[in-house]
Amino acid sequence: PKPQTPRNIASSLVIEASEVLEHFQWREDVKDKAALASELADVALYLLQLASITEIDLEAAVLAKLAVNQEREWPAP
């Protein structure tokens, strides 16, 4: 198996995220929800693994980001 370095995990995360995007290439709807769910699970697993090996409290990071976003001014659509 390949070494589970932060760089390798981050690369895998991006690759899996691009596989999520493939489900929306040239379409707005989801043709195969089960396949999309599998790709989203891959993204989540790599994200959790990356947070773990870099010793980042992902829950705390998400809560902090939500607080920052709540104070942001968002442009009108």
DOBAMI-219085 format. One line per field, with one value per residue (C-alpha): residue in one letter; x, y, z. Coordinates in nm, 4 decimals. Example, Ala and Ser with C-alpha at 12.3 -4.5 7.8 and 13.67 -1.06 7.14 Angstrom:
aa = c(a/s);
u = c(1.2300/1.3670);
v = c(-0.4500/-0.1060);
w = c(0.7800/0.7140);
//
This chain:
aa = c(p/k/p/q/t/p/r/n/i/a/s/s/l/v/i/e/a/s/e/v/l/e/h/f/q/w/r/e/d/v/k/d/k/a/a/l/a/s/e/l/a/d/v/a/l/y/l/l/q/l/a/s/i/t/e/i/d/l/e/a/a/v/l/a/k/l/a/v/n/q/e/r/e/w/p/a/p);
u = c(0.0000/0.1014/0.2154/-0.0689/0.0992/-0.1050/-0.0078/-0.1175/-0.4461/-0.5086/-0.4418/-0.6819/-0.9427/-0.9230/-0.9398/-1.2493/-1.4084/-1.3564/-1.5363/-1.8323/-1.8259/-1.8382/-2.1931/-2.2970/-2.0959/-2.3308/-2.6368/-2.8132/-2.9773/-2.8232/-2.8566/-2.7194/-2.7731/-2.6121/-2.2909/-2.2938/-2.3456/-2.0440/-1.8249/-1.9458/-1.8594/-1.5085/-1.4690/-1.5908/-1.3584/-1.0516/-1.1466/-1.1799/-0.8521/-0.6708/-0.8048/-0.6977/-0.3399/-0.2882/-0.4370/-0.7123/-1.0336/-1.2679/-1.5789/-1.4181/-1.2949/-1.6427/-1.8052/-1.5467/-1.6019/-1.9800/-1.9342/-1.7134/-1.9604/-2.2501/-2.0778/-1.9885/-2.1753/-2.2830/-2.3523/-2.7075/-2.7613);
v = c(0.0000/0.3597/0.5681/0.7581/1.0983/1.4185/1.5009/1.1595/1.1773/1.5350/1.4237/1.1330/1.3683/1.5942/1.2978/1.1642/1.5120/1.5260/1.1919/1.3547/1.6316/1.3752/1.2908/1.6449/1.6799/1.8082/1.7614/1.9177/1.6028/1.2939/0.9853/0.7304/0.8310/0.5142/0.5823/0.9466/0.8377/0.6073/0.8895/1.1269/0.8601/0.8364/1.2145/1.2063/0.9204/1.0898/1.4183/1.2475/1.0624/1.3836/1.5643/1.2733/1.2423/1.6202/1.6283/1.8735/1.8681/1.8730/1.9339/2.2399/2.3626/2.3317/2.5115/2.7913/2.8246/2.8375/3.1209/3.3122/3.2551/3.3745/3.7127/3.7426/3.9642/3.7532/3.9143/3.8922/3.6188);
w = c(0.0000/-0.0598/0.2369/0.4013/0.3981/0.4189/0.0592/-0.0704/0.1182/-0.0037/-0.3616/-0.3232/-0.1769/-0.4834/-0.7213/-0.5466/-0.5482/-0.9246/-0.9514/-0.7739/-1.0350/-1.3164/-1.2068/-1.3030/-1.6243/-1.8943/-1.6735/-1.3783/-1.2433/-1.0894/-1.3064/-1.0577/-0.6944/-0.5588/-0.7518/-0.6408/-0.2800/-0.3090/-0.4407/-0.1679/0.0888/-0.0586/-0.0253/0.3349/0.4271/0.2778/0.4469/0.7850/0.7335/0.6360/0.9419/1.1606/1.0355/1.0489/1.3998/1.3074/1.5066/1.2091/1.4187/1.5797/1.2406/1.0886/1.3810/1.3610/0.9860/1.0320/1.2822/1.0360/0.7523/0.9653/1.0012/0.6319/0.3913/0.0966/-0.2410/-0.3679/-0.6291);
//
